[in-house]
Amino acid sequence: MIVRRLAMAAALGLAACAPLSSPPPPPAATPTPVASLVPVTYAALPGWSEDSHARVLPALRRSCQRLSQLPAAQAIGRDGGVAGDWLAPCGALRSLAEADDGEARAFFETWFTPFRMLANGQAEGLFTGYYEAELHGARRGDRRYRVPIYARPDGLPPDSGDAAGRAPYFTRAEIEAGALKGAAKELLWVDDPVDAHILHIQGSGRILMDDGTVVRVGFSASNGHPFVGLGRILQTHGKLQPGDTTMQAVRAWLKSHPAEAPALMAENPRYVFFRLITGDGPVGASGVALTAGRSLAVDPRFVAYGTPLWLDAKDPDGQPLRRLMVAQDTGAAIKGPVRGDVFWGSGEPAMEIAGRMKSRGGYYLLLPRNRTIPVAATAAAGD
């Protein structure tokens, strides 16, 4: 994923107007919220009987394959028990083959117990969307393909760039001014600087090459600097009004103002380096290929990768979005126990949906009925 990808919703941000010479400060750190789980019944899951449950099985199979490779005693997050606890449900999943929705629903009800996730006692949080960007590129730079997509530099510390206390690396402005020129780390070149920046936000993309081939790239590392969203930057400078910072609006404004766009985009100091992806993709932070409409980016401090969950939110058109998902990714903007980013797929159709999604909602974790580590529930079942 889109490994450690930045959520599209991070493009949103509020700030007062300021002159171009005054970049917005990074968002202030907030205290870590307290997460708790409340056991419930399947009857308490809004719309549970109405989903096409079988559609989530390909995503869960990928996560089960990953879980089966872990040592049996390895903890699965804070509430998911240990890897050995997942062997029975994952084994039962293999016997489903091409299950219909009724069989799939019975599988979950047999092997998993639902728990409502709370953050500081609140069940509601923010849900946004993201997608796999699609760009046009070439293996050599020229007048058209002038924007490099860099691999991880040799001088970048072993850490991926997100840990506190690591030595500062070049900022986006310094890199785009040529700090890495001549380092021979260009994976390929693309033709649009705005789309390249969005690729950095999304963390993965499909590059349609000038020779007719398609190359997929995914997150490798970042420069370690804080992320400042494009929407927040444009709003700070009075380029966009509050409520008009969807990715579509941000992208359209930047592309229609090519003289101003480079300096404004450089105010986001964070820079992402990529690697080539072979096989299925895009690949999420959990190490498995994502499934459109069924993979969710979460905060792994609170939700373990591979956990199935029931999402209760709204789509970009305000309609109920209630379906089974699997936690398979994360992002720099995905913070907190009740926070999610829905992966909508690849290309422009997916961007149209993902770029508009911003809704309140909640989710319910589906955890193996038999777990080695007790779940810290806060209320009786059915509350």
C-alpha positions in Angstrom: 0.0 0.0 0.0 0.5 0.7 0.3 3.1 0.4 2.8 3.0 3.1 5.4 1.2 5.2 2.9 -0.2 8.6 3.6 -4.0 8.7 3.6 -5.7 10.8 1.0 -7.7 12.4 3.8 -4.5 13.9 5.2 -4.8 16.4 2.3 -7.5 18.0 4.4 -6.5 20.6 7.0 -7.6 23.9 8.5 -5.5 27.0 9.0 -5.8 30.8 8.7 -4.5 32.6 5.6 -0.8 33.4 5.5 1.6 34.8 3.0 3.4 32.4 0.6 6.6 32.9 2.5 5.2 31.4 5.7 4.6 27.6 5.4 2.1 26.2 7.7 3.5 24.5 10.9 3.1 20.7 11.2 0.1 19.6 13.2 0.6 19.4 16.9 0.9 16.1 18.6 -2.2 14.8 20.4 -2.3 12.5 23.4 -2.7 8.7 22.6 -6.4 7.9 23.1 -7.5 5.0 25.3 -9.0 2.0 23.3 -11.4 -0.4 24.7 -13.6 -3.3 23.2 -17.2 -4.0 24.1 -18.4 -7.5 23.2 -21.7 -7.5 21.2 -23.8 -10.0 19.3 -24.0 -10.3 15.5 -27.6 -9.0 15.8 -26.1 -5.7 17.0 -24.1 -5.2 13.8 -26.1 -2.7 11.7 -26.9 -4.3 8.3 -25.0 -7.6 9.1 -27.4 -9.8 7.1 -27.4 -7.5 4.1 -23.7 -7.7 3.0 -22.2 -10.0 0.3 -20.0 -11.7 2.9 -18.2 -13.9 0.4 -16.6 -10.9 -1.3 -14.3 -10.4 1.7 -12.9 -13.9 1.6 -10.1 -13.3 -1.0 -8.8 -10.5 1.3 -9.0 -12.7 4.4 -7.3 -15.6 2.6 -4.3 -13.4 1.9 -4.1 -12.3 5.5 -4.5 -15.9 6.8 -1.7 -17.0 4.6 0.5 -14.4 6.2 -0.7 -15.2 9.7 0.0 -18.9 9.2 3.7 -18.1 8.6 4.2 -16.6 12.0 5.5 -18.4 15.1 2.5 -19.8 16.9 3.2 -17.9 20.1 3.6 -14.5 18.4 1.1 -11.9 19.7 -1.3 -10.6 17.1 -1.7 -7.0 18.2 -3.1 -6.0 21.5 -6.3 -8.0 21.4 -6.0 -10.7 18.7 -4.4 -13.4 20.9 -1.4 -15.2 19.3 -0.9 -16.5 15.8 -1.8 -20.1 16.9 -5.3 -18.9 17.8 -5.9 -18.1 14.1 -4.9 -21.5 12.8 -8.4 -23.1 13.3 -10.5 -20.2 11.7 -7.9 -19.9 8.8 -8.0 -23.6 8.3 -11.8 -23.6 8.2 -11.6 -20.8 5.6 -9.6 -23.0 3.3 -12.4 -25.5 3.2 -15.0 -22.9 2.0 -13.6 -22.8 -1.5 -16.1 -20.8 -3.6 -18.5 -20.1 -0.7 -21.8 -18.3 -1.2 -22.8 -15.4 1.1 -24.8 -17.6 3.5 -21.8 -20.0 4.0 -19.5 -17.1 4.4 -21.7 -15.4 7.0 -22.0 -18.7 8.9 -18.2 -19.0 8.8 -17.7 -15.7 10.6 -20.5 -16.4 13.1 -18.9 -19.7 13.9 -15.3 -18.7 14.3 -15.3 -15.1 15.4 -16.8 -12.9 18.2 -17.7 -9.3 17.4 -16.5 -6.4 19.6 -17.3 -2.8 19.2 -14.2 -0.6 19.3 -14.3 2.6 21.4 -11.8 5.5 21.7 -12.0 7.2 25.0 -15.4 5.7 25.4 -16.7 7.0 22.0 -17.7 4.6 19.2 -17.6 7.1 16.4 -14.5 8.2 14.4 -13.4 9.4 11.0 -13.4 7.3 7.8 -11.8 8.4 4.6 -10.8 6.7 1.3 -7.6 6.1 -0.7 -6.7 4.6 -4.0 -3.8 3.4 -6.1 -2.6 6.3 -8.2 -2.1 5.9 -12.0 0.6 7.9 -13.8 2.4 8.0 -17.2 6.1 7.4 -17.2 9.3 6.3 -18.9 12.5 4.6 -17.9 14.6 7.6 -19.0 14.0 11.2 -18.3 13.4 13.7 -21.1 11.5 16.9 -21.8 8.2 15.2 -21.2 9.1 12.7 -18.5 11.0 15.1 -16.2 9.9 14.1 -12.7 12.0 11.4 -11.1 10.5 8.6 -8.9 13.4 7.8 -6.5 14.4 4.5 -4.9 15.5 4.5 -1.3 18.9 6.4 -1.2 22.0 4.7 0.2 22.5 7.5 2.7 19.0 7.1 4.3 19.3 5.6 7.8 18.1 1.9 8.3 14.9 3.1 9.9 12.2 3.8 7.3 12.2 7.5 8.3 9.3 7.6 10.7 10.9 7.1 14.0 11.5 10.0 16.4 15.0 11.0 17.0 16.6 9.9 13.7 18.9 12.2 12.0 17.2 14.7 9.6 17.4 13.9 5.9 16.8 16.2 2.9 13.4 17.9 2.8 11.1 17.7 -0.2 12.2 21.2 -1.2 15.9 20.2 -1.1 15.3 16.9 -3.0 13.2 18.7 -5.7 16.0 21.3 -6.0 18.5 18.5 -6.9 19.9 17.2 -3.6 19.8 13.6 -5.0 20.7 14.4 -8.6 23.4 12.1 -9.8 22.8 9.5 -7.1 21.6 7.1 -9.8 18.5 6.2 -7.7 15.8 7.1 -10.2 13.5 4.1 -10.6 11.7 5.8 -13.5 10.4 9.2 -14.6 6.8 10.5 -14.8 5.3 13.4 -16.7 3.3 15.4 -14.1 4.6 16.8 -10.8 1.2 17.1 -9.3 0.4 13.4 -10.0 3.9 12.5 -8.6 3.1 14.4 -5.4 -0.3 12.5 -5.1 1.7 9.3 -5.6 3.7 10.2 -2.5 0.4 10.7 -0.6 -1.1 7.4 -1.7 2.1 5.5 -1.3 1.7 3.3 -4.4 0.8 3.5 -8.0 0.6 2.0 -11.5 2.9 3.6 -14.0 1.7 3.4 -17.6 5.0 3.3 -19.5 5.7 4.9 -22.8 6.7 1.4 -24.2 3.2 0.1 -23.5 4.2 -1.8 -20.3 2.8 -1.2 -16.8 5.0 -0.9 -13.8 3.8 -0.9 -10.2 5.6 0.9 -7.4 5.1 0.9 -3.7 6.3 2.6 -0.6 9.9 1.9 0.5 10.8 4.7 2.9 10.3 8.3 3.7 12.7 11.1 4.5 11.3 11.3 8.1 9.9 14.8 7.9 6.3 15.5 9.0 3.5 15.4 6.5 1.6 18.6 5.7 -1.5 18.0 3.5 -1.9 19.8 0.2 -5.4 20.9 1.1 -4.2 22.5 4.3 -1.4 24.3 2.4 -3.8 25.6 -0.2 -6.3 26.7 2.4 -3.6 28.4 4.4 -2.7 30.5 1.4 -6.3 31.3 0.6 -6.3 29.2 -2.6 -9.2 27.0 -1.6 -12.1 27.6 0.8 -13.0 25.5 3.8 -15.0 22.5 2.7 -13.5 22.5 -0.8 -10.4 20.5 -0.1 -11.3 17.2 -1.7 -8.4 15.6 -3.6 -10.2 16.4 -6.8 -10.3 20.1 -5.9 -6.7 20.1 -4.7 -5.5 18.4 -7.8 -7.5 20.6 -10.2 -6.2 23.8 -8.6 -2.5 22.7 -8.7 -2.7 21.6 -12.3 -4.4 24.8 -13.4 -1.7 27.0 -11.6 1.6 25.4 -12.8 3.6 28.6 -11.8 2.5 28.5 -8.2 2.1 24.8 -7.6 5.8 23.8 -7.1 6.4 26.2 -4.3 3.2 25.3 -2.6 3.8 21.6 -2.9 7.3 22.0 -1.5 5.7 23.2 1.8 5.0 19.6 2.5 8.5 18.6 3.7 7.8 14.8 3.7 9.2 12.9 0.7 8.6 9.2 -0.1 10.9 6.7 -1.8 9.6 3.7 -3.8 10.4 0.2 -4.8 9.2 -1.9 -7.8 6.4 -4.3 -7.0 6.1 -7.6 -8.8 3.0 -9.8 -8.7 -0.3 -8.8 -7.3 -0.7 -5.3 -5.9 -0.8 -2.8 -4.5 0.8 -4.2 -1.4 -0.4 -2.9 2.0 1.7 -2.4 5.2 0.7 -6.0 6.3 2.6 -7.3 3.3 -0.4 -8.6 1.3 -2.0 -7.3 -1.8 -5.0 -5.1 -1.2 -8.6 -5.9 -2.3 -10.6 -3.0 -3.6 -13.6 -2.1 -1.4 -12.6 -4.7 1.2 -9.2 -3.7 2.6 -9.0 -1.1 5.3 -6.1 1.0 6.5 -6.0 1.2 10.3 -3.8 2.3 13.2 -1.9 -1.0 14.0 -1.4 0.2 17.6 -5.0 -0.7 18.1 -6.1 -3.1 15.3 -3.8 -5.9 14.3 -3.2 -6.6 10.6 -5.3 -9.4 9.3 -8.3 -8.7 11.6 -11.7 -8.9 9.9 -14.0 -6.1 11.0 -17.5 -4.8 10.3 -17.5 -1.3 9.0 -20.5 1.0 9.8 -19.9 4.3 8.0 -21.2 6.2 5.0 -20.0 6.4 1.4 -19.1 9.7 -0.4 -22.8 10.1 -1.4 -24.0 9.8 2.1 -25.3 6.2 1.7 -24.7 3.5 4.4 -21.4 1.8 3.9 -21.8 -1.4 6.0 -19.6 -4.3 5.0 -17.0 -6.8 6.1 -13.4 -5.5 5.7 -9.9 -6.7 6.6 -7.3 -4.6 8.3 -4.4 -4.7 5.9 -2.8 -1.3 5.7 -2.0 1.9 7.5 -0.9 5.5 6.8 0.7 8.4 8.5 -2.7 10.1 8.9 -4.5 7.1 10.2 -4.2 7.6 14.0 -6.5 6.4 16.7 -8.6 3.4 17.7 -11.6 4.4 15.6 -10.0 5.6 12.3 -10.1 4.0 8.9 -9.2 4.5 5.3 -11.1 2.5 2.7 -9.1 1.2 -0.3 -11.2 1.8 -3.4 -9.0 0.4 -6.1 -6.9 1.9 -8.9 -7.1 4.7 -11.4 -9.4 7.6 -11.9 -12.7 5.8 -11.1 -11.3 4.9 -7.7 -10.0 8.4 -7.1 -13.4 9.8 -7.8 -14.8 7.9 -4.9 -11.8 8.0 -2.6 -11.2 11.7 -3.0 -14.7 12.6 -1.8 -15.0 10.2 1.2 -15.0 11.7 4.6 -17.6 10.4 7.0 -18.2 9.6 10.6 -18.7 6.0 11.6 -17.4 3.1 13.6 -16.4 -0.5 13.4 -16.5 -3.9 15.2 -13.5 -6.2 15.4 -14.2 -9.9 14.7 -11.7 -11.8 16.9 -11.2 -15.6 17.1 -13.6 -17.1 19.7 -10.7 -18.9 21.4 -7.8 -16.5 22.1 -4.8 -16.9 24.4 -4.9 -13.3 25.5 -8.2 -12.1 27.0 -9.9 -9.2 25.3 -10.2 -6.1 27.6 -13.9 -5.6 27.3 -15.5 -2.7 29.0 -19.2 -3.8 29.2 -21.3 -6.9 29.1 -22.3 -8.5 25.8 -25.0 -6.7 23.9 -24.4 -3.2 25.5 
